[in-house]
Amino acid sequence: MKLKNSLILRDFAINNLHISPVLFPFLFVIIFDHSAAMLKNFASTKEKITRPNLRSLLIAKSLICLLIISTDVFAFEIGHTSIEFYDSSRNRNIETQIYYPAENSGENVPIASGNFPVIFFGHGFLMSWESYQNFWTELVPDGYILCFPTTEMGINTNHDNFGIDLRFLATQMQAENENSNSLFFNSIASKTGLMGHSMGGGASLLAAENNLEINTVINFAAAETTPSAISASSNITIPTLIFSGDDDCVTPANENQDLIYNNLASDCKTHINIIDGGHCYFADDNFTCTLGESLCNPNLNITREEQQSITFDFLKLWLDYSLYENQNAFVDFNDSLQTSPRINFSQFCNTTGVKSFIKRDEIKLFPNPVVDNLNLVLPKETSPGLLLIYNIFGEKTNQYLINESEPQINLSNLPNGIYFIEYATDSSSYSGKFIKNGSR
């Protein structure tokens, strides 16, 4: 596997071509089909290879080479190891199961070349790390290291200790990066995330409280803890993503995730509520969790596969943005929020000026792309209102007070690029997207 070349190509594609890794598989299909067609044409026609034809032939070969070199960009193998860390301040051993990108799958195999963000995952009550295989099989091939502490797996759990365990591991794994004897030497990026499910979701918030060494926190059906995860949220300022299921009877959103979201002090926070989603379906099948949920809701109107598919569609974009700093992934994330029929959501991001809202209707606008004047069509009952325009980096570029239902806006001074519109009144909110293209 040409992993070094793949990482270079991945970084180039993301940082220079602004291509999200989520699109890589589709691009490869296009590259392969186009290259194969070009070569097939030469083979079938036996056309004389002139200078222009030679150039086309070389392009085809180059594209195929690019495909071969790149196939492992989005498909690292999965390595596994177990490390027992020792916290001397608490005289506490923390056994941790670690899954990481590797050149070949297996136990204690060498880590792949590169620097990878680390994610620490807190398990649910009476659930082991093995119940979350869906997470490491989805995320490790994309270039993430996942760490699962195995503490607090019994009945008498200590939420505070579990939160401290997660916080402690974040420090210890960065130390592994500096240890020349470690499997992870010079392989860990500075970006770190916290995740957790149910009890572990609450513990992830305890670990993130007043913790500036963490870059993002994400949880799934997070439960209230002792000490309070809801109270701890008021001291969390990093970007936070909360998932809930609107049919969760174990940790109902209105008693848990809604309160956590509302209390967060994050500059950017998003709450995704999966329609018909349950509590246990965020994880793989677990007897204890399934039994508990069946007692209060035995008939969910969604499958485990469907709920996990929705979860990973959004989670991967958020991680790509928050841990790999891919700004386009955040644009795609927000696009998906607006268009997905499978969720409801709330969001507040100071960095983008986005206010808290439930999914909104689209603004009708034309022409798109626009050169100078953009026409909008709004419901007559929604004026007057405030129209805001943002670039792809979340920076506000224009602001207008609208007093008519079909306004025309002159954008001739706006640089070329992709832009987002937010239109809000006292009782409604709308959104849209357009491309500014200065050339006629």
C-alpha positions as CSV (number, residue, x, y, z in Angstrom):
1,M,0.0,0.0,0.0
2,K,1.4,3.4,-1.0
3,L,0.3,5.1,2.2
4,K,2.8,7.9,2.2
5,N,1.7,8.9,-1.3
6,S,-1.9,8.6,-0.3
7,L,-1.6,11.0,2.6
8,I,0.2,13.5,0.4
9,L,-2.6,13.2,-2.2
10,R,-5.3,13.4,0.5
11,D,-3.8,16.6,2.0
12,F,-3.4,18.1,-1.5
13,A,-7.0,17.2,-2.5
14,I,-8.4,18.7,0.8
15,N,-6.2,21.8,1.2
16,N,-5.6,22.8,-2.4
17,L,-8.4,21.3,-4.5
18,H,-10.9,21.7,-1.5
19,I,-12.3,18.2,-2.1
20,S,-14.0,16.5,0.9
21,P,-12.8,12.9,1.5
22,V,-16.4,11.9,1.5
23,L,-16.3,12.5,-2.3
24,F,-13.2,10.5,-3.0
25,P,-14.9,7.2,-3.9
26,F,-17.2,9.0,-6.4
27,L,-14.3,10.8,-8.0
28,F,-12.3,7.6,-8.4
29,V,-15.2,6.0,-10.3
30,I,-15.3,9.0,-12.6
31,I,-11.5,8.9,-13.1
32,F,-11.5,5.2,-13.8
33,D,-14.4,5.3,-16.3
34,H,-12.9,8.3,-18.1
35,S,-9.4,6.8,-18.3
36,A,-10.6,3.4,-19.3
37,A,-12.7,4.9,-22.1
38,M,-9.8,6.8,-23.5
39,L,-7.5,3.8,-23.5
40,K,-10.2,1.6,-25.1
41,N,-10.7,4.2,-27.9
42,F,-7.0,4.0,-28.8
43,A,-7.0,0.2,-28.7
44,S,-10.1,-0.2,-30.8
45,T,-9.4,2.4,-33.5
46,K,-5.6,1.7,-33.6
47,E,-5.4,5.5,-34.3
48,K,-1.9,6.8,-35.1
49,I,-0.4,8.3,-32.0
50,T,0.1,12.0,-32.9
51,R,1.4,14.5,-30.4
52,P,-2.1,15.5,-29.2
53,N,-3.1,11.9,-29.0
54,L,0.0,11.0,-27.0
55,R,-0.8,13.8,-24.6
56,S,-4.3,12.3,-24.1
57,L,-2.9,8.8,-23.7
58,L,-0.5,10.1,-21.0
59,I,-3.4,11.8,-19.2
60,A,-5.3,8.6,-19.2
61,K,-2.4,6.6,-17.8
62,S,-1.8,9.3,-15.2
63,L,-5.4,9.2,-14.1
64,I,-5.2,5.4,-13.7
65,C,-2.0,5.8,-11.7
66,L,-3.7,8.4,-9.6
67,L,-6.5,6.0,-9.0
68,I,-4.2,3.1,-8.0
69,I,-2.1,5.4,-5.7
70,S,-5.2,6.8,-4.1
71,T,-7.4,3.9,-3.4
72,D,-6.1,3.5,0.1
73,V,-6.7,7.1,1.0
74,F,-10.2,6.3,2.3
75,A,-9.5,2.7,3.2
76,F,-6.8,2.2,5.8
77,E,-6.6,-1.2,7.3
78,I,-7.5,-1.5,11.0
79,G,-4.9,-2.3,13.6
80,H,-5.6,-3.0,17.3
81,T,-3.7,-2.8,20.5
82,S,-4.4,-2.6,24.2
83,I,-2.5,-0.3,26.6
84,E,-3.0,-0.1,30.4
85,F,-2.3,3.5,31.5
86,Y,-1.6,4.4,35.1
87,D,-2.9,7.6,36.7
88,S,-0.7,8.1,39.7
89,S,-2.8,10.9,41.1
90,R,-5.7,8.5,41.7
91,N,-3.7,5.2,41.9
92,R,-5.9,4.0,39.0
93,N,-5.2,1.7,36.1
94,I,-7.1,2.5,32.9
95,E,-7.1,-0.3,30.4
96,T,-7.7,1.1,26.9
97,Q,-8.6,-0.7,23.7
98,I,-7.1,1.2,20.7
99,Y,-8.0,0.9,17.0
100,Y,-5.8,2.7,14.5
101,P,-5.0,3.1,10.8
102,A,-2.5,0.5,9.7
103,E,-0.8,-0.8,6.6
104,N,-2.1,-4.3,7.4
105,S,-4.9,-5.3,9.8
106,G,-4.0,-7.2,12.9
107,E,-2.9,-7.1,16.5
108,N,0.0,-4.7,17.3
109,V,0.8,-4.2,13.7
110,P,2.7,-1.0,12.7
111,I,0.6,2.1,12.4
112,A,0.3,3.6,8.9
113,S,2.4,6.5,7.9
114,G,0.9,9.9,8.8
115,N,-0.4,11.9,11.7
116,F,-3.9,11.0,12.8
117,P,-6.4,12.7,15.1
118,V,-7.4,10.8,18.3
119,I,-10.9,10.2,19.5
120,F,-11.7,9.0,23.0
121,F,-15.0,7.1,23.3
122,G,-17.0,6.6,26.5
123,H,-19.3,3.5,26.6
124,G,-22.8,3.3,27.8
125,F,-24.0,1.8,31.1
126,L,-23.4,-2.0,31.3
127,M,-22.0,-1.9,27.7
128,S,-18.5,-2.9,26.7
129,W,-16.3,-1.2,24.0
130,E,-17.1,-4.2,21.8
131,S,-20.6,-2.8,21.3
132,Y,-19.2,0.1,19.4
133,Q,-17.4,-1.8,16.6
134,N,-19.6,0.2,14.1
135,F,-17.6,3.3,15.1
136,W,-14.1,1.9,14.7
137,T,-15.0,0.1,11.4
138,E,-16.4,3.3,10.0
139,L,-13.8,5.9,11.3
140,V,-10.4,4.2,11.4
141,P,-10.3,3.6,7.7
142,D,-10.8,7.3,7.2
143,G,-7.7,8.1,9.3
144,Y,-8.8,8.4,13.0
145,I,-7.4,6.6,16.1
146,L,-10.2,5.5,18.4
147,C,-9.5,4.8,22.1
148,F,-12.0,3.0,24.4
149,P,-11.4,3.0,28.1
150,T,-12.8,-0.2,29.7
151,T,-13.3,1.3,33.2
152,E,-16.7,1.7,34.9
153,M,-18.3,-1.3,33.1
154,G,-20.0,-2.7,36.2
155,I,-23.2,-1.8,38.0
156,N,-21.7,0.5,40.6
157,T,-20.4,3.1,38.2
158,N,-18.6,6.4,39.1
159,H,-19.4,9.0,36.4
160,D,-16.9,11.4,37.7
161,N,-14.0,8.9,37.5
162,F,-15.1,7.9,34.0
163,G,-15.0,11.5,32.9
164,I,-11.5,11.9,34.4
165,D,-10.4,8.7,32.7
166,L,-11.4,10.2,29.3
167,R,-9.6,13.5,30.1
168,F,-6.5,11.7,31.4
169,L,-6.2,9.5,28.3
170,A,-6.2,12.5,26.0
171,T,-3.1,13.7,27.7
172,Q,-1.5,10.2,27.8
173,M,-2.0,9.6,24.1
174,Q,-0.2,12.8,23.2
175,A,2.7,11.6,25.4
176,E,2.7,8.4,23.4
177,N,3.4,10.5,20.3
178,E,6.7,11.7,22.0
179,N,7.7,8.2,23.2
180,S,10.2,6.6,20.7
181,N,9.3,3.2,22.1
182,S,5.6,3.6,21.5
183,L,3.7,2.1,18.5
184,F,2.3,5.6,18.1
185,F,5.6,7.5,18.0
186,N,5.3,10.6,15.7
187,S,1.9,9.4,14.5
188,I,-0.6,11.4,16.5
189,A,-1.9,14.7,15.4
190,S,-2.5,17.5,17.9
191,K,-6.3,17.4,17.1
192,T,-8.3,15.5,19.7
193,G,-12.0,14.6,20.0
194,L,-14.2,13.2,22.8
195,M,-17.2,11.0,22.0
196,G,-19.6,8.9,24.1
197,H,-22.9,7.1,24.1
198,S,-25.5,7.3,26.9
199,M,-23.6,7.3,30.2
200,G,-20.4,7.7,28.2
201,G,-21.9,10.7,26.4
202,G,-22.5,12.4,29.7
203,A,-19.0,11.5,30.8
204,S,-17.6,13.0,27.6
205,L,-19.1,16.3,28.7
206,L,-17.6,16.0,32.1
207,A,-14.2,15.4,30.4
208,A,-14.7,18.4,28.1
209,E,-15.6,20.9,30.9
210,N,-13.0,23.7,31.0
211,N,-10.8,21.6,28.8
212,L,-9.1,23.6,26.0
213,E,-6.9,20.7,24.9
214,I,-9.9,19.1,23.2
215,N,-11.0,20.3,19.8
216,T,-14.5,18.9,19.7
217,V,-17.0,16.8,21.7
218,I,-19.7,14.6,20.2
219,N,-22.1,12.4,21.9
220,F,-25.0,10.0,21.2
221,A,-28.1,9.9,23.3
222,A,-26.1,11.4,26.2
223,A,-27.4,10.8,29.7
224,E,-27.4,13.0,32.7
225,T,-24.7,12.0,35.2
226,T,-23.5,12.6,38.7
227,P,-21.9,15.2,38.8
228,S,-24.2,16.8,36.3
229,A,-23.3,16.7,32.6
230,I,-26.0,19.3,32.0
231,S,-24.3,21.7,34.4
232,A,-20.8,20.9,33.0
233,S,-22.1,21.9,29.6
234,S,-22.1,25.6,30.6
235,N,-18.3,25.4,30.9
236,I,-17.8,23.8,27.4
237,T,-16.8,26.3,24.7
238,I,-15.4,24.0,22.0
239,P,-17.5,23.0,18.9
240,T,-20.1,20.4,20.0
241,L,-22.3,18.0,18.1
242,I,-25.2,16.2,19.9
243,F,-27.2,13.3,18.5
244,S,-30.5,12.1,19.8
245,G,-33.3,9.9,18.8
246,D,-36.8,11.4,18.9
247,D,-38.2,8.0,20.0
248,D,-35.6,7.4,22.7
249,C,-37.4,6.3,25.9
250,V,-34.2,5.6,27.9
251,T,-32.7,9.1,27.8
252,P,-35.5,11.2,26.3
253,A,-34.2,14.3,24.5
254,N,-36.4,16.7,26.4
255,E,-34.9,15.5,29.7
256,N,-31.3,15.1,28.6
257,Q,-29.9,16.2,25.2
258,D,-32.2,19.3,24.8
259,L,-31.0,20.5,28.2
260,I,-27.4,19.8,27.4
261,Y,-27.6,21.6,24.1
262,N,-29.3,24.7,25.6
263,N,-26.7,24.9,28.4
264,L,-23.7,24.6,26.2
265,A,-21.4,27.7,25.9
266,S,-19.9,26.5,22.6
267,D,-19.2,29.0,19.9
268,C,-20.6,26.4,17.5
269,K,-23.1,23.8,18.6
270,T,-25.5,21.5,16.7
271,H,-28.2,19.2,17.9
272,I,-29.3,16.5,15.4
273,N,-32.5,14.6,16.4
274,I,-33.0,11.5,14.2
275,I,-36.6,11.0,13.3
276,D,-37.9,7.7,14.8
277,G,-34.4,7.2,16.3
278,G,-33.9,5.1,19.4
279,H,-31.4,4.9,22.2
280,C,-29.5,1.6,21.6
281,Y,-29.3,1.8,17.8
282,F,-26.4,4.2,17.9
283,A,-24.4,1.1,18.9
284,D,-24.2,-2.4,17.7
285,D,-26.5,-5.0,19.3
286,N,-26.1,-5.3,23.0
287,F,-28.3,-7.5,25.2
288,T,-28.5,-5.3,28.2
289,C,-29.3,-2.1,26.2
290,T,-31.8,-3.8,24.0
291,L,-33.6,-5.4,26.9
292,G,-33.8,-2.0,28.7
293,E,-35.2,-0.2,25.7
294,S,-37.6,-3.0,24.9
295,L,-39.3,-2.5,28.2
296,C,-40.4,1.1,27.3
297,N,-40.4,1.0,23.5
298,P,-40.4,-2.4,21.9
299,N,-41.4,-1.3,18.4
300,L,-39.1,1.3,16.9
301,N,-40.0,2.5,13.4
302,I,-36.4,2.6,12.2
303,T,-33.8,-0.1,11.8
304,R,-30.4,-0.1,13.4
305,E,-28.7,0.1,10.0
306,E,-30.8,3.2,9.1
307,Q,-30.1,5.0,12.3
308,Q,-26.4,4.4,12.0
309,S,-26.3,5.4,8.4
310,I,-27.8,8.7,9.3
311,T,-25.4,9.2,12.2
312,F,-22.3,8.5,10.1
313,D,-23.4,10.7,7.2
314,F,-23.3,13.7,9.5
315,L,-20.6,12.5,11.9
316,K,-17.9,12.0,9.2
317,L,-18.4,15.5,7.8
318,W,-18.2,17.1,11.3
319,L,-15.0,15.2,12.1
320,D,-13.5,16.1,8.8
321,Y,-14.2,19.7,9.6
322,S,-13.3,19.8,13.3
323,L,-10.3,17.4,13.3
324,Y,-8.9,17.7,9.7
325,E,-9.8,21.4,9.3
326,N,-11.6,20.9,6.0
327,Q,-13.8,24.0,5.7
328,N,-15.7,22.5,2.8
329,A,-16.8,19.6,5.0
330,F,-18.6,22.1,7.3
331,V,-20.3,23.6,4.2
332,D,-21.5,20.1,3.2
333,F,-22.5,19.4,6.8
334,N,-24.8,22.4,6.9
335,D,-26.1,21.7,3.4
336,S,-27.1,18.2,4.7
337,L,-28.8,19.7,7.7
338,Q,-31.0,21.8,5.5
339,T,-31.9,19.1,3.0
340,S,-32.1,15.8,5.0
341,P,-35.7,14.5,5.5
342,R,-34.4,12.1,8.2
343,I,-33.7,14.6,10.9
344,N,-34.7,17.7,12.8
345,F,-32.0,19.9,14.1
346,S,-31.0,23.0,16.1
347,Q,-27.8,25.0,15.6
348,F,-26.0,28.0,16.9
349,C,-22.6,29.1,15.5
350,N,-21.2,32.5,16.4
351,T,-18.5,31.8,13.7
352,T,-21.1,31.7,11.0
353,G,-23.8,34.0,12.4
354,V,-26.3,31.1,12.2
355,K,-29.0,31.4,14.8
356,S,-30.9,28.7,16.5
357,F,-33.6,27.2,14.4
358,I,-35.4,24.1,13.3
359,K,-35.0,23.0,9.6
360,R,-36.2,25.8,7.4
361,D,-37.7,26.2,4.0
362,E,-35.6,27.1,1.0
363,I,-35.5,30.6,-0.5
364,K,-36.4,30.7,-4.2
365,L,-33.6,32.6,-6.0
366,F,-32.5,33.1,-9.6
367,P,-30.4,33.3,-11.7
368,N,-28.0,30.8,-10.1
369,P,-25.1,31.2,-10.8
370,V,-25.5,35.0,-10.6
371,V,-23.4,37.7,-12.3
372,D,-24.8,41.0,-11.0
373,N,-28.5,41.0,-9.8
374,L,-30.0,38.2,-7.7
375,N,-33.8,37.8,-7.6
376,L,-35.5,36.3,-4.6
377,V,-39.0,35.1,-4.1
378,L,-40.3,35.1,-0.5
379,P,-43.7,34.2,0.9
380,K,-45.7,37.5,1.1
381,E,-46.4,37.1,4.7
382,T,-42.7,37.0,5.6
383,S,-41.8,40.6,5.0
384,P,-40.3,42.7,6.5
385,G,-37.3,40.6,7.4
386,L,-33.5,40.6,7.7
387,L,-31.4,39.0,4.9
388,L,-27.8,37.9,5.7
389,I,-25.2,36.6,3.2
390,Y,-22.2,34.5,4.3
391,N,-19.2,33.1,2.4
392,I,-18.1,29.5,2.8
393,F,-15.9,30.4,5.8
394,G,-18.9,31.6,7.7
395,E,-18.0,35.3,7.4
396,K,-20.9,37.7,6.9
397,T,-20.5,39.7,3.7
398,N,-23.8,41.5,3.2
399,Q,-26.9,42.4,5.2
400,Y,-30.2,43.8,3.9
401,L,-33.5,44.8,5.4
402,I,-36.2,43.4,3.1
403,N,-39.6,45.0,2.8
404,E,-41.0,43.2,-0.2
405,S,-41.7,39.6,-1.3
406,E,-39.7,39.7,-4.5
407,P,-36.6,41.8,-3.9
408,Q,-33.6,42.1,-6.3
409,I,-30.1,42.4,-4.8
410,N,-27.1,43.8,-6.6
411,L,-24.1,41.6,-6.0
412,S,-21.7,43.0,-8.6
413,N,-19.2,43.9,-5.9
414,L,-19.2,40.4,-4.4
415,P,-16.2,38.2,-5.2
416,N,-16.8,35.0,-7.1
417,G,-17.5,32.0,-4.9
418,I,-20.2,30.0,-3.0
419,Y,-22.5,31.9,-0.7
420,F,-25.2,31.1,1.8
421,I,-28.3,33.2,2.6
422,E,-30.2,33.4,5.9
423,Y,-33.5,35.2,5.9
424,A,-35.3,35.6,9.2
425,T,-38.5,37.3,10.5
426,D,-39.9,37.3,14.0
427,S,-41.8,34.1,13.2
428,S,-40.0,32.3,10.4
429,S,-36.6,31.5,9.0
430,Y,-35.4,30.6,5.5
431,S,-32.1,29.6,3.8
432,G,-30.5,29.3,0.4
433,K,-27.3,29.0,-1.5
434,F,-26.0,30.6,-4.6
435,I,-22.8,30.8,-6.7
436,K,-21.4,34.2,-7.7
437,N,-19.8,34.1,-11.1
438,G,-18.5,37.5,-12.4
439,S,-18.0,36.3,-16.0
440,R,-20.9,36.5,-18.4
